[in-house]
Amino acid sequence: MIYPLTTQAQLFAAVRANEPQLLEELLDRWHGGPVDRLLDRERCTLATLAAELGHTDILRTLRSRGFALDIPDDRGWTPAHAAALAGQTDAITTLQALGVDLARATHFGVTPAHLAAQCNHPGVIRALGAAGVDLSTPDALQRLPAHYAAQYGCVDAIQALGAAGASLDAMDVQGHRPVHLAARYGHDGVIRALAIFGTNLQATDRPGNTPIEVAHRAGHTHTVALLRDLISGPAASLMPWQQVRSRAGAEGGSGPSSRLPPTGPSH
């Protein structure tokens, strides 16, 4: 026997199907509790689901019905977090236009910028920066968005952060800098991007280790070779980071991806 969907299930189905008119009709028939706090099986609210899917018309409909678009779901994420994680740049700009705080953090201090950096969504990072969000805000462990991007090998995110003027050198609570995390995990592309933006490749972490020493201990011989080449190679092998930032701004913040030096040692 097939049972009809409950009104709550129909609400979430309308959001998934991107049907704002149907959503309006269902909201008119809703007689339960606060609808903006309803959760689906994945513990999402209607607004976080709409943001994750990039359904901007649904977000506008919810706002027109008086919904608060900054209420966290059971994961602690607001719609801005969901949009950043999924790379939904249009949802981010829509939320900004609707007056949503794009810098709100979870209980662990994680902001939408952290999630965009971790998932390598440069468009979201640029949208957050254009909205005036501080892209150097630390989480509870003093990790910046740059730490997230460096650990997960997100070159495009590092470029977007650097072009926006975000900090790329700070230490987290464990004494790690982004360049040390990139060295630890063998992310050569991140190291080249950090070098372009003027990161000190010989900086030490809190215990006194350089990126080369970190890469060596992790067994990343290719990263050790790259770091040595970048440190000792001719200055002309890297474009000055100030020039990269100015050009990136003139080109709409597209970043210097096409100007990265080639992988491996230069000759």
Disulfide bonds with the S-S distance in Angstrom:
none
